[in-house]
Amino acid sequence: MITLRDVSKTYHRKKISTEALKKINLQIEKGDIFGVIGYSGAGKSTLVRLVNYLERPTSGEITVDGKHLAELNPHNLREIKKEIGMIFQQFNLLESKTIFQNVAMPLILAKTNKQVIQERVTELLAFVGLADKAASYPSELSGGQKQRVGIARALASKPKILLCDEATSALDPQTTQSILDLLKKVNEEYGITILLITHEMAVIQQICNKVAVMEEGNIIEKGSVVSVFGKPKHPTTKGFVQTVVKNELPFSIKTKLKKNQQQKLYRLDMIGDHTMESIFYYLFHTFQLQVTVVFTNMTEIQDSVLAVWYIQVEGEERNKQQAWSFLVENQVNVEEITI
Ligand SMILES: Nc1ncnc2c1ncn2[C@@H]1O[C@H](COP(=O)(O)OP(=O)(O)OP(=O)(O)O)[C@@H](O)[C@H]1O
């Protein structure tokens, strides 16, 4: 649905050049909720502005719905832009217009028939749960309600893609959750592909199926949310993942273990539906190993569970080696940990 090939963007200001994007390659498929995460200055907003063609790349190629943006004439560019809706951190509503008029604005600008506008806006306000706010003004709404209006307005011209630029960053956690639920509904019920940028991994965890991590204009890691959360490779990705997946050994437990270091410590990592009981059953009955669980954590990502166990094991060394091979064969990663 959206493809970026070797896309670079360099800004020149007062003899200073900033390489905001450096040969970015990205493929966003139809139906994805694709999250781009990175710290401030990583290049996320630049990426979104290029996809929306508010700015042009310095080099490289962007295609949206199979069309090369650089090759489109102004008319076709306007047409493709209608396929892209956008919502913003600060909502960008017109304060002097009612909620109905705000949502209707893209349709009024496109000179849509009044009856069609009436029906479409009424349907959208009901969809975002604001049917009773049509005559209100933005100043009478909460942040979460304003973002709902932003979403309804973005959907007015029936886009195929929705770009979300830090759409929940100004909202409290509970409101964030309700807006993310609404975005998921937009994706599922209207089949709209979503490209979302954020600096919060919890947002990616809750609704995205794919993620790209950006740093200093580069994409340093990308993949399915489950694989990136389960096996982050780059230190920056690990830092982001640790904000939601609490799989590191807590400090207090480390301190206790340091004082009593007779036994080796092992970390077991797994993604999926293994249950603790079955694994410990095998370790005990098949390999005659006595297991003490020191710490465990489970995190739900989409429909999967990431699980980590820190264990100490008593038994024959030979049996341990056989047990670890058995676990690895069953997609359980085993690592000896030094504290
Ligand atoms: N119009 C511009 N002129 C000059 N430099 C710019 C411009 N827009 C962005 N930059 C620079 O490009 C780099 C990437 O900025 P960008 O806004 O894309 O990052 P970001 O990841 O979205 O960060 P934030 O979350 O803080 O917005 C930064 O160094 C920024 O200063």
PDBQT file of the ligand as one rigid body, heavy atoms in Angstrom, charges set to zero:
ROOT
HETATM    1  N1  LIG A 401      11.738  21.852   8.180  1.00  0.00    +0.000 N 
HETATM    2  C1  LIG A 401      12.904  21.497   8.713  1.00  0.00    +0.000 A 
HETATM    3  N2  LIG A 401      14.022  22.233   8.532  1.00  0.00    +0.000 NA
HETATM    4  C2  LIG A 401      15.198  21.834   9.044  1.00  0.00    +0.000 A 
HETATM    5  N3  LIG A 401      15.380  20.723   9.786  1.00  0.00    +0.000 NA
HETATM    6  C3  LIG A 401      14.304  19.962  10.019  1.00  0.00    +0.000 A 
HETATM    7  C4  LIG A 401      13.009  20.297   9.501  1.00  0.00    +0.000 A 
HETATM    8  N4  LIG A 401      12.123  19.347   9.905  1.00  0.00    +0.000 NA
HETATM    9  C5  LIG A 401      12.840  18.454  10.632  1.00  0.00    +0.000 A 
HETATM   10  N5  LIG A 401      14.136  18.828  10.704  1.00  0.00    +0.000 N 
HETATM   11  C6  LIG A 401      15.206  18.074  11.389  1.00  0.00    +0.000 C 
HETATM   12  O1  LIG A 401      15.170  16.743  10.926  1.00  0.00    +0.000 OA
HETATM   13  C7  LIG A 401      15.405  15.819  12.008  1.00  0.00    +0.000 C 
HETATM   14  C8  LIG A 401      14.210  14.871  12.133  1.00  0.00    +0.000 C 
HETATM   15  O2  LIG A 401      13.078  15.617  12.573  1.00  0.00    +0.000 OA
HETATM   16  P1  LIG A 401      11.621  14.987  12.750  1.00  0.00    +0.000 P 
HETATM   17  O3  LIG A 401      10.702  16.076  13.181  1.00  0.00    +0.000 OA
HETATM   18  O4  LIG A 401      11.270  14.231  11.512  1.00  0.00    +0.000 OA
HETATM   19  O5  LIG A 401      11.872  13.953  13.937  1.00  0.00    +0.000 OA
HETATM   20  P2  LIG A 401      10.805  13.226  14.863  1.00  0.00    +0.000 P 
HETATM   21  O6  LIG A 401      11.305  11.843  15.058  1.00  0.00    +0.000 OA
HETATM   22  O7  LIG A 401       9.447  13.385  14.294  1.00  0.00    +0.000 OA
HETATM   23  O8  LIG A 401      10.935  14.019  16.216  1.00  0.00    +0.000 OA
HETATM   24  P3  LIG A 401       9.733  14.667  17.118  1.00  0.00    +0.000 P 
HETATM   25  O9  LIG A 401       9.032  13.514  17.738  1.00  0.00    +0.000 OA
HETATM   26  O10 LIG A 401      10.480  15.518  18.101  1.00  0.00    +0.000 OA
HETATM   27  O11 LIG A 401       8.886  15.459  16.148  1.00  0.00    +0.000 OA
HETATM   28  C9  LIG A 401      15.649  16.682  13.233  1.00  0.00    +0.000 C 
HETATM   29  O12 LIG A 401      17.029  16.836  13.404  1.00  0.00    +0.000 OA
HETATM   30  C10 LIG A 401      14.988  17.992  12.890  1.00  0.00    +0.000 C 
HETATM   31  O13 LIG A 401      15.624  19.072  13.546  1.00  0.00    +0.000 OA
ENDROOT
TORSDOF 0
